[in-house]
Amino acid sequence: MGDVVPFQRPAKKRPKQGLCQHGYHKWTVVKDTEFDSKQGKLVTRYQCQRCGKQKVEAR
Ligand SMILES: [Zn+2]
């Protein structure tokens, strides 16, 4: 709790996305615990190492 992580945007748009365009992203955890006000519960935020796409998953 209390950790403030600045918003991260993808550094560059990479033309080579490889498997990403087929839906196979390389997810890494950006934030282990984050409160999603939309869902009203804790979620884990992931970001794809290749294309920078983000997703959240309910814990
Ligand atoms: Zn990706």
N, CA, C, O and the ligand as a Tripos MOL2 file, in Angstrom:
@<TRIPOS>MOLECULE
protein
  237   235    60     0     0
PROTEIN
NO_CHARGES

@<TRIPOS>ATOM
      1 N           0.8350   -1.2010    0.0000 N.3       1 MET1
      2 CA          0.0000    0.0000    0.0000 C.3       1 MET1
      3 C           0.8720    1.2550    0.0000 C.2       1 MET1
      4 O           1.9500    1.2680    0.5950 O.2       1 MET1
      5 N           0.4130    2.2820   -0.6530 N.am      2 GLY2
      6 CA          1.0980    3.5510   -0.5830 C.3       2 GLY2
      7 C           2.1460    3.7560   -1.6570 C.2       2 GLY2
      8 O           2.6550    4.8660   -1.8200 O.2       2 GLY2
      9 N           2.4740    2.7170   -2.3840 N.am      3 ASP3
     10 CA          3.4540    2.8720   -3.4550 C.3       3 ASP3
     11 C           2.8250    3.5750   -4.6510 C.2       3 ASP3
     12 O           1.8050    3.1460   -5.1900 O.2       3 ASP3
     13 N           3.4570    4.6510   -5.0410 N.am      4 VAL4
     14 CA          2.9430    5.3730   -6.1920 C.3       4 VAL4
     15 C           3.8340    5.0840   -7.3960 C.2       4 VAL4
     16 O           5.0070    5.4580   -7.4250 O.2       4 VAL4
     17 N           3.2700    4.4290   -8.3590 N.am      5 VAL5
     18 CA          4.0200    4.1230   -9.5750 C.3       5 VAL5
     19 C           3.5640    5.0450  -10.6810 C.2       5 VAL5
     20 O           2.3890    5.0530  -11.0490 O.2       5 VAL5
     21 N           4.4880    5.8220  -11.2120 N.am      6 PRO6
     22 CA          4.0950    6.7400  -12.2970 C.3       6 PRO6
     23 C           3.5960    5.9690  -13.4980 C.2       6 PRO6
     24 O           4.0330    4.8540  -13.7840 O.2       6 PRO6
     25 N           2.6670    6.6010  -14.1910 N.am      7 PHE7
     26 CA          2.1050    5.9480  -15.3610 C.3       7 PHE7
     27 C           3.1980    5.6840  -16.3900 C.2       7 PHE7
     28 O           3.9700    6.5760  -16.7410 O.2       7 PHE7
     29 N           3.2450    4.4530  -16.8600 N.am      8 GLN8
     30 CA          4.2690    4.1060  -17.8340 C.3       8 GLN8
     31 C           3.6410    3.9550  -19.2040 C.2       8 GLN8
     32 O           2.6550    3.2390  -19.3820 O.2       8 GLN8
     33 N           4.2170    4.6250  -20.1410 N.am      9 ARG9
     34 CA          3.7370    4.4510  -21.5010 C.3       9 ARG9
     35 C           4.8250    3.7450  -22.2950 C.2       9 ARG9
     36 O           6.0070    3.8780  -21.9820 O.2       9 ARG9
     37 N           4.4460    3.0150  -23.2920 N.am     10 PRO10
     38 CA          5.4390    2.3100  -24.1050 C.3      10 PRO10
     39 C           6.4620    3.2790  -24.6590 C.2      10 PRO10
     40 O           6.1020    4.3220  -25.2050 O.2      10 PRO10
     41 N           7.7360    2.9420  -24.5230 N.am     11 ALA11
     42 CA          8.7960    3.8440  -24.9420 C.3      11 ALA11
     43 C           8.7060    4.1410  -26.4350 C.2      11 ALA11
     44 O           8.7760    5.2920  -26.8660 O.2      11 ALA11
     45 N           8.5520    3.0900  -27.1970 N.am     12 LYS12
     46 CA          8.4980    3.2810  -28.6440 C.3      12 LYS12
     47 C           7.4950    2.3140  -29.2350 C.2      12 LYS12
     48 O           7.2290    1.2470  -28.6830 O.2      12 LYS12
     49 N           6.9610    2.7010  -30.3420 N.am     13 LYS13
     50 CA          6.0940    1.7790  -31.0600 C.3      13 LYS13
     51 C           6.9640    0.8610  -31.9000 C.2      13 LYS13
     52 O           7.6480    1.3000  -32.8240 O.2      13 LYS13
     53 N           6.9250   -0.3970  -31.5700 N.am     14 ARG14
     54 CA          7.7860   -1.3150  -32.3020 C.3      14 ARG14
     55 C           6.9930   -2.0190  -33.4090 C.2      14 ARG14
     56 O           5.9340   -2.6000  -33.1720 O.2      14 ARG14
     57 N           7.5260   -1.9470  -34.5880 N.am     15 PRO15
     58 CA          6.8340   -2.5910  -35.7140 C.3      15 PRO15
     59 C           6.7800   -4.1030  -35.5640 C.2      15 PRO15
     60 O           5.8280   -4.7520  -35.9980 O.2      15 PRO15
     61 N           7.8250   -4.6560  -34.9370 N.am     16 LYS16
     62 CA          7.8710   -6.1090  -34.7940 C.3      16 LYS16
     63 C           7.1690   -6.5260  -33.5130 C.2      16 LYS16
     64 O           7.7030   -6.3340  -32.4210 O.2      16 LYS16
     65 N           6.0140   -7.0780  -33.6320 N.am     17 GLN17
     66 CA          5.2930   -7.5070  -32.4400 C.3      17 GLN17
     67 C           5.2500   -9.0100  -32.3290 C.2      17 GLN17
     68 O           4.8630   -9.5530  -31.2940 O.2      17 GLN17
     69 N           5.6430   -9.6820  -33.3840 N.am     18 GLY18
     70 CA          5.7180  -11.1340  -33.3310 C.3      18 GLY18
     71 C           4.4010  -11.7690  -32.9460 C.2      18 GLY18
     72 O           3.3840  -11.5930  -33.6180 O.2      18 GLY18
     73 N           4.4370  -12.5090  -31.8530 N.am     19 LEU19
     74 CA          3.2560  -13.2660  -31.4440 C.3      19 LEU19
     75 C           2.1320  -12.3730  -30.9390 C.2      19 LEU19
     76 O           0.9820  -12.8020  -30.8420 O.2      19 LEU19
     77 N           2.4680  -11.1360  -30.6180 N.am     20 CYS20
     78 CA          1.4480  -10.2450  -30.0670 C.3      20 CYS20
     79 C           0.2600  -10.1100  -31.0040 C.2      20 CYS20
     80 O          -0.8930  -10.0980  -30.5720 O.2      20 CYS20
     81 N           0.5550  -10.0090  -32.2860 N.am     21 GLN21
     82 CA         -0.5450   -9.8050  -33.2380 C.3      21 GLN21
     83 C          -1.4350  -11.0350  -33.3200 C.2      21 GLN21
     84 O          -2.5400  -10.9790  -33.8590 O.2      21 GLN21
     85 N          -0.9500  -12.1380  -32.7850 N.am     22 HIS22
     86 CA         -1.7670  -13.3470  -32.7570 C.3      22 HIS22
     87 C          -2.4100  -13.5680  -31.3880 C.2      22 HIS22
     88 O          -3.0700  -14.5770  -31.1380 O.2      22 HIS22
     89 N          -2.1910  -12.5900  -30.5190 N.am     23 GLY23
     90 CA         -2.8360  -12.6780  -29.2190 C.3      23 GLY23
     91 C          -1.9850  -13.3250  -28.1380 C.2      23 GLY23
     92 O          -2.4470  -13.5520  -27.0200 O.2      23 GLY23
     93 N          -0.7270  -13.6230  -28.4870 N.am     24 TYR24
     94 CA          0.1610  -14.2140  -27.4870 C.3      24 TYR24
     95 C           1.1150  -13.1470  -26.9640 C.2      24 TYR24
     96 O           2.1840  -12.9080  -27.5270 O.2      24 TYR24
     97 N           0.7010  -12.5180  -25.8810 N.am     25 HIS25
     98 CA          1.5170  -11.4490  -25.3340 C.3      25 HIS25
     99 C           2.4480  -11.9730  -24.2590 C.2      25 HIS25
    100 O           2.2180  -13.0170  -23.6490 O.2      25 HIS25
    101 N           3.5040  -11.2100  -24.0540 N.am     26 LYS26
    102 CA          4.4790  -11.5890  -23.0320 C.3      26 LYS26
    103 C           4.2030  -10.7600  -21.7860 C.2      26 LYS26
    104 O           4.7860   -9.6930  -21.5920 O.2      26 LYS26
    105 N           3.3150  -11.2600  -20.9540 N.am     27 TRP27
    106 CA          2.8560  -10.4700  -19.8160 C.3      27 TRP27
    107 C           3.8690  -10.4770  -18.6790 C.2      27 TRP27
    108 O           4.4160  -11.5160  -18.3100 O.2      27 TRP27
    109 N           4.0970   -9.3060  -18.1450 N.am     28 THR28
    110 CA          4.8580   -9.1980  -16.9060 C.3      28 THR28
    111 C           4.0490   -8.3460  -15.9360 C.2      28 THR28
    112 O           3.2930   -7.4670  -16.3500 O.2      28 THR28
    113 N           4.2090   -8.6060  -14.6800 N.am     29 VAL29
    114 CA          3.4450   -7.8850  -13.6750 C.3      29 VAL29
    115 C           4.0010   -6.4800  -13.5060 C.2      29 VAL29
    116 O           5.1720   -6.2930  -13.1790 O.2      29 VAL29
    117 N           3.1480   -5.5080  -13.7330 N.am     30 VAL30
    118 CA          3.5450   -4.1180  -13.5330 C.3      30 VAL30
    119 C           3.2660   -3.7270  -12.0900 C.2      30 VAL30
    120 O           4.0880   -3.1000  -11.4220 O.2      30 VAL30
    121 N           2.0940   -4.1110  -11.6360 N.am     31 LYS31
    122 CA          1.7100   -3.7730  -10.2700 C.3      31 LYS31
    123 C           0.9460   -4.9480   -9.6890 C.2      31 LYS31
    124 O          -0.0980   -5.3580  -10.1960 O.2      31 LYS31
    125 N           1.4870   -5.4580   -8.6360 N.am     32 ASP32
    126 CA          0.9410   -6.6760   -8.0580 C.3      32 ASP32
    127 C          -0.4580   -6.4520   -7.4990 C.2      32 ASP32
    128 O          -1.3740   -7.2450   -7.7140 O.2      32 ASP32
    129 N          -0.5870   -5.3690   -6.7900 N.am     33 THR33
    130 CA         -1.8710   -5.0960   -6.1570 C.3      33 THR33
    131 C          -2.3160   -3.6850   -6.4760 C.2      33 THR33
    132 O          -1.6430   -2.7150   -6.1280 O.2      33 THR33
    133 N          -3.4380   -3.5770   -7.1320 N.am     34 GLU34
    134 CA         -3.9520   -2.2800   -7.4890 C.3      34 GLU34
    135 C          -5.4590   -2.3050   -7.2930 C.2      34 GLU34
    136 O          -6.1220   -3.2900   -7.6180 O.2      34 GLU34
    137 N          -5.9920   -1.2150   -6.7600 N.am     35 PHE35
    138 CA         -7.4270   -1.1760   -6.5450 C.3      35 PHE35
    139 C          -8.1160   -0.6320   -7.7810 C.2      35 PHE35
    140 O          -7.8790    0.5030   -8.1950 O.2      35 PHE35
    141 N          -8.9530   -1.4390   -8.3500 N.am     36 ASP36
    142 CA         -9.7100   -1.0190   -9.5210 C.3      36 ASP36
    143 C         -11.0590   -0.4920   -9.0700 C.2      36 ASP36
    144 O         -11.9140   -1.2390   -8.5940 O.2      36 ASP36
    145 N         -11.2300    0.8210   -9.2330 N.am     37 SER37
    146 CA        -12.4680    1.4300   -8.7450 C.3      37 SER37
    147 C         -13.6630    0.9990   -9.5800 C.2      37 SER37
    148 O         -14.8020    1.0310   -9.1120 O.2      37 SER37
    149 N         -13.3970    0.5930  -10.8260 N.am     38 LYS38
    150 CA        -14.5060    0.1450  -11.6690 C.3      38 LYS38
    151 C         -15.0700   -1.1770  -11.1590 C.2      38 LYS38
    152 O         -16.2810   -1.3640  -11.0450 O.2      38 LYS38
    153 N         -14.1410   -2.0900  -10.8560 N.am     39 GLN39
    154 CA        -14.5840   -3.4090  -10.4000 C.3      39 GLN39
    155 C         -14.8030   -3.4290   -8.8940 C.2      39 GLN39
    156 O         -15.4700   -4.3120   -8.3550 O.2      39 GLN39
    157 N         -14.2230   -2.4330   -8.2270 N.am     40 GLY40
    158 CA        -14.4020   -2.3700   -6.7930 C.3      40 GLY40
    159 C         -13.6230   -3.4230   -6.0390 C.2      40 GLY40
    160 O         -13.9980   -3.8210   -4.9360 O.2      40 GLY40
    161 N         -12.5310   -3.8740   -6.6420 N.am     41 LYS41
    162 CA        -11.7130   -4.8680   -5.9560 C.3      41 LYS41
    163 C         -10.2740   -4.7790   -6.4120 C.2      41 LYS41
    164 O          -9.9340   -4.0280   -7.3270 O.2      41 LYS41
    165 N          -9.4300   -5.5670   -5.7510 N.am     42 LEU42
    166 CA         -8.0140   -5.5530   -6.0770 C.3      42 LEU42
    167 C          -7.7480   -6.3210   -7.3670 C.2      42 LEU42
    168 O          -8.3210   -7.3810   -7.6140 O.2      42 LEU42
    169 N          -6.8770   -5.7620   -8.1670 N.am     43 VAL43
    170 CA         -6.5120   -6.4160   -9.4150 C.3      43 VAL43
    171 C          -4.9870   -6.4260   -9.5450 C.2      43 VAL43
    172 O          -4.2820   -5.6950   -8.8490 O.2      43 VAL43
    173 N          -4.5110   -7.2530  -10.4310 N.am     44 THR44
    174 CA         -3.0900   -7.2590  -10.7720 C.3      44 THR44
    175 C          -2.9500   -6.7070  -12.1800 C.2      44 THR44
    176 O          -3.6530   -7.1250  -13.1000 O.2      44 THR44
    177 N          -2.0320   -5.7640  -12.3360 N.am     45 ARG45
    178 CA         -1.8600   -5.1430  -13.6500 C.3      45 ARG45
    179 C          -0.6810   -5.7770  -14.3800 C.2      45 ARG45
    180 O           0.4060   -5.9260  -13.8220 O.2      45 ARG45
    181 N          -0.9090   -6.1360  -15.6010 N.am     46 TYR46
    182 CA          0.1420   -6.7220  -16.4280 C.3      46 TYR46
    183 C           0.4300   -5.8250  -17.6220 C.2      46 TYR46
    184 O          -0.4400   -5.1020  -18.1090 O.2      46 TYR46
    185 N           1.6750   -5.8940  -18.0800 N.am     47 GLN47
    186 CA          2.0180   -5.1900  -19.3070 C.3      47 GLN47
    187 C           2.8300   -6.1160  -20.2030 C.2      47 GLN47
    188 O           3.6850   -6.8670  -19.7340 O.2      47 GLN47
    189 N           2.5530   -6.0480  -21.4770 N.am     48 CYS48
    190 CA          3.2860   -6.8790  -22.4220 C.3      48 CYS48
    191 C           4.6520   -6.2610  -22.6770 C.2      48 CYS48
    192 O           4.7660   -5.0670  -22.9530 O.2      48 CYS48
    193 N           5.6880   -7.0920  -22.5800 N.am     49 GLN49
    194 CA          7.0490   -6.5930  -22.7710 C.3      49 GLN49
    195 C           7.2990   -6.1780  -24.2090 C.2      49 GLN49
    196 O           8.1650   -5.3450  -24.4740 O.2      49 GLN49
    197 N           6.5660   -6.7380  -25.1170 N.am     50 ARG50
    198 CA          6.8370   -6.4630  -26.5250 C.3      50 ARG50
    199 C           6.0710   -5.2660  -27.0430 C.2      50 ARG50
    200 O           6.6620   -4.3590  -27.6280 O.2      50 ARG50
    201 N           4.7580   -5.2470  -26.8360 N.am     51 CYS51
    202 CA          3.9650   -4.2000  -27.4710 C.3      51 CYS51
    203 C           3.4660   -3.1590  -26.4800 C.2      51 CYS51
    204 O           2.9360   -2.1270  -26.8920 O.2      51 CYS51
    205 N           3.6230   -3.4050  -25.1850 N.am     52 GLY52
    206 CA          3.2450   -2.3990  -24.2080 C.3      52 GLY52
    207 C           1.7810   -2.4230  -23.8220 C.2      52 GLY52
    208 O           1.3280   -1.5980  -23.0290 O.2      52 GLY52
    209 N           1.0440   -3.3600  -24.3770 N.am     53 LYS53
    210 CA         -0.3720   -3.4850  -24.0320 C.3      53 LYS53
    211 C          -0.5290   -3.8490  -22.5610 C.2      53 LYS53
    212 O           0.2810   -4.5850  -21.9990 O.2      53 LYS53
    213 N          -1.5720   -3.3270  -21.9550 N.am     54 GLN54
    214 CA         -1.7930   -3.6020  -20.5480 C.3      54 GLN54
    215 C          -3.1030   -4.3180  -20.3450 C.2      54 GLN54
    216 O          -4.0420   -4.1730  -21.1260 O.2      54 GLN54
    217 N          -3.1480   -5.0970  -19.2750 N.am     55 LYS55
    218 CA         -4.4120   -5.7330  -18.8890 C.3      55 LYS55
    219 C          -4.4460   -5.8300  -17.3690 C.2      55 LYS55
    220 O          -3.4120   -5.7990  -16.7010 O.2      55 LYS55
    221 N          -5.6450   -5.9470  -16.8480 N.am     56 VAL56
    222 CA         -5.7770   -6.1490  -15.4140 C.3      56 VAL56
    223 C          -6.5740   -7.4180  -15.1870 C.2      56 VAL56
    224 O          -7.4770   -7.7600  -15.9500 O.2      56 VAL56
    225 N          -6.2120   -8.1010  -14.1210 N.am     57 GLU57
    226 CA         -6.9390   -9.3160  -13.7860 C.3      57 GLU57
    227 C          -7.3430   -9.2620  -12.3200 C.2      57 GLU57
    228 O          -6.5570   -8.8920  -11.4480 O.2      57 GLU57
    229 N          -8.5730   -9.6360  -12.0800 N.am     58 ALA58
    230 CA         -9.0460   -9.6590  -10.6950 C.3      58 ALA58
    231 C          -8.2820  -10.7140   -9.9090 C.2      58 ALA58
    232 O          -7.9540  -11.7830  -10.4240 O.2      58 ALA58
    233 N          -8.0100  -10.3900   -8.6570 N.am     59 ARG59
    234 CA         -7.2700  -11.3390   -7.8360 C.3      59 ARG59
    235 C          -8.2290  -12.2920   -7.1490 C.2      59 ARG59
    236 O          -7.7980  -13.1740   -6.4060 O.2      59 ARG59
    237 ZN          2.0310   -7.8600  -26.7260 Zn       60 ZN60
@<TRIPOS>BOND
     1     1     2 1
     2     2     3 1
     3     3     4 2
     4     3     5 am
     5     5     6 1
     6     6     7 1
     7     7     8 2
     8     7     9 am
     9     9    10 1
    10    10    11 1
    11    11    12 2
    12    11    13 am
    13    13    14 1
    14    14    15 1
    15    15    16 2
    16    15    17 am
    17    17    18 1
    18    18    19 1
    19    19    20 2
    20    19    21 am
    21    21    22 1
    22    22    23 1
    23    23    24 2
    24    23    25 am
    25    25    26 1
    26    26    27 1
    27    27    28 2
    28    27    29 am
    29    29    30 1
    30    30    31 1
    31    31    32 2
    32    31    33 am
    33    33    34 1
    34    34    35 1
    35    35    36 2
    36    35    37 am
    37    37    38 1
    38    38    39 1
    39    39    40 2
    40    39    41 am
    41    41    42 1
    42    42    43 1
    43    43    44 2
    44    43    45 am
    45    45    46 1
    46    46    47 1
    47    47    48 2
    48    47    49 am
    49    49    50 1
    50    50    51 1
    51    51    52 2
    52    51    53 am
    53    53    54 1
    54    54    55 1
    55    55    56 2
    56    55    57 am
    57    57    58 1
    58    58    59 1
    59    59    60 2
    60    59    61 am
    61    61    62 1
    62    62    63 1
    63    63    64 2
    64    63    65 am
    65    65    66 1
    66    66    67 1
    67    67    68 2
    68    67    69 am
    69    69    70 1
    70    70    71 1
    71    71    72 2
    72    71    73 am
    73    73    74 1
    74    74    75 1
    75    75    76 2
    76    75    77 am
    77    77    78 1
    78    78    79 1
    79    79    80 2
    80    79    81 am
    81    81    82 1
    82    82    83 1
    83    83    84 2
    84    83    85 am
    85    85    86 1
    86    86    87 1
    87    87    88 2
    88    87    89 am
    89    89    90 1
    90    90    91 1
    91    91    92 2
    92    91    93 am
    93    93    94 1
    94    94    95 1
    95    95    96 2
    96    95    97 am
    97    97    98 1
    98    98    99 1
    99    99   100 2
   100    99   101 am
   101   101   102 1
   102   102   103 1
   103   103   104 2
   104   103   105 am
   105   105   106 1
   106   106   107 1
   107   107   108 2
   108   107   109 am
   109   109   110 1
   110   110   111 1
   111   111   112 2
   112   111   113 am
   113   113   114 1
   114   114   115 1
   115   115   116 2
   116   115   117 am
   117   117   118 1
   118   118   119 1
   119   119   120 2
   120   119   121 am
   121   121   122 1
   122   122   123 1
   123   123   124 2
   124   123   125 am
   125   125   126 1
   126   126   127 1
   127   127   128 2
   128   127   129 am
   129   129   130 1
   130   130   131 1
   131   131   132 2
   132   131   133 am
   133   133   134 1
   134   134   135 1
   135   135   136 2
   136   135   137 am
   137   137   138 1
   138   138   139 1
   139   139   140 2
   140   139   141 am
   141   141   142 1
   142   142   143 1
   143   143   144 2
   144   143   145 am
   145   145   146 1
   146   146   147 1
   147   147   148 2
   148   147   149 am
   149   149   150 1
   150   150   151 1
   151   151   152 2
   152   151   153 am
   153   153   154 1
   154   154   155 1
   155   155   156 2
   156   155   157 am
   157   157   158 1
   158   158   159 1
   159   159   160 2
   160   159   161 am
   161   161   162 1
   162   162   163 1
   163   163   164 2
   164   163   165 am
   165   165   166 1
   166   166   167 1
   167   167   168 2
   168   167   169 am
   169   169   170 1
   170   170   171 1
   171   171   172 2
   172   171   173 am
   173   173   174 1
   174   174   175 1
   175   175   176 2
   176   175   177 am
   177   177   178 1
   178   178   179 1
   179   179   180 2
   180   179   181 am
   181   181   182 1
   182   182   183 1
   183   183   184 2
   184   183   185 am
   185   185   186 1
   186   186   187 1
   187   187   188 2
   188   187   189 am
   189   189   190 1
   190   190   191 1
   191   191   192 2
   192   191   193 am
   193   193   194 1
   194   194   195 1
   195   195   196 2
   196   195   197 am
   197   197   198 1
   198   198   199 1
   199   199   200 2
   200   199   201 am
   201   201   202 1
   202   202   203 1
   203   203   204 2
   204   203   205 am
   205   205   206 1
   206   206   207 1
   207   207   208 2
   208   207   209 am
   209   209   210 1
   210   210   211 1
   211   211   212 2
   212   211   213 am
   213   213   214 1
   214   214   215 1
   215   215   216 2
   216   215   217 am
   217   217   218 1
   218   218   219 1
   219   219   220 2
   220   219   221 am
   221   221   222 1
   222   222   223 1
   223   223   224 2
   224   223   225 am
   225   225   226 1
   226   226   227 1
   227   227   228 2
   228   227   229 am
   229   229   230 1
   230   230   231 1
   231   231   232 2
   232   231   233 am
   233   233   234 1
   234   234   235 1
   235   235   236 2
@<TRIPOS>SUBSTRUCTURE
     1 MET1         2 RESIDUE 1 A MET
     2 GLY2         6 RESIDUE 1 A GLY
     3 ASP3        10 RESIDUE 1 A ASP
     4 VAL4        14 RESIDUE 1 A VAL
     5 VAL5        18 RESIDUE 1 A VAL
     6 PRO6        22 RESIDUE 1 A PRO
     7 PHE7        26 RESIDUE 1 A PHE
     8 GLN8        30 RESIDUE 1 A GLN
     9 ARG9        34 RESIDUE 1 A ARG
    10 PRO10       38 RESIDUE 1 A PRO
    11 ALA11       42 RESIDUE 1 A ALA
    12 LYS12       46 RESIDUE 1 A LYS
    13 LYS13       50 RESIDUE 1 A LYS
    14 ARG14       54 RESIDUE 1 A ARG
    15 PRO15       58 RESIDUE 1 A PRO
    16 LYS16       62 RESIDUE 1 A LYS
    17 GLN17       66 RESIDUE 1 A GLN
    18 GLY18       70 RESIDUE 1 A GLY
    19 LEU19       74 RESIDUE 1 A LEU
    20 CYS20       78 RESIDUE 1 A CYS
    21 GLN21       82 RESIDUE 1 A GLN
    22 HIS22       86 RESIDUE 1 A HIS
    23 GLY23       90 RESIDUE 1 A GLY
    24 TYR24       94 RESIDUE 1 A TYR
    25 HIS25       98 RESIDUE 1 A HIS
    26 LYS26      102 RESIDUE 1 A LYS
    27 TRP27      106 RESIDUE 1 A TRP
    28 THR28      110 RESIDUE 1 A THR
    29 VAL29      114 RESIDUE 1 A VAL
    30 VAL30      118 RESIDUE 1 A VAL
    31 LYS31      122 RESIDUE 1 A LYS
    32 ASP32      126 RESIDUE 1 A ASP
    33 THR33      130 RESIDUE 1 A THR
    34 GLU34      134 RESIDUE 1 A GLU
    35 PHE35      138 RESIDUE 1 A PHE
    36 ASP36      142 RESIDUE 1 A ASP
    37 SER37      146 RESIDUE 1 A SER
    38 LYS38      150 RESIDUE 1 A LYS
    39 GLN39      154 RESIDUE 1 A GLN
    40 GLY40      158 RESIDUE 1 A GLY
    41 LYS41      162 RESIDUE 1 A LYS
    42 LEU42      166 RESIDUE 1 A LEU
    43 VAL43      170 RESIDUE 1 A VAL
    44 THR44      174 RESIDUE 1 A THR
    45 ARG45      178 RESIDUE 1 A ARG
    46 TYR46      182 RESIDUE 1 A TYR
    47 GLN47      186 RESIDUE 1 A GLN
    48 CYS48      190 RESIDUE 1 A CYS
    49 GLN49      194 RESIDUE 1 A GLN
    50 ARG50      198 RESIDUE 1 A ARG
    51 CYS51      202 RESIDUE 1 A CYS
    52 GLY52      206 RESIDUE 1 A GLY
    53 LYS53      210 RESIDUE 1 A LYS
    54 GLN54      214 RESIDUE 1 A GLN
    55 LYS55      218 RESIDUE 1 A LYS
    56 VAL56      222 RESIDUE 1 A VAL
    57 GLU57      226 RESIDUE 1 A GLU
    58 ALA58      230 RESIDUE 1 A ALA
    59 ARG59      234 RESIDUE 1 A ARG
    60 ZN60       237 GROUP 0 **** ****
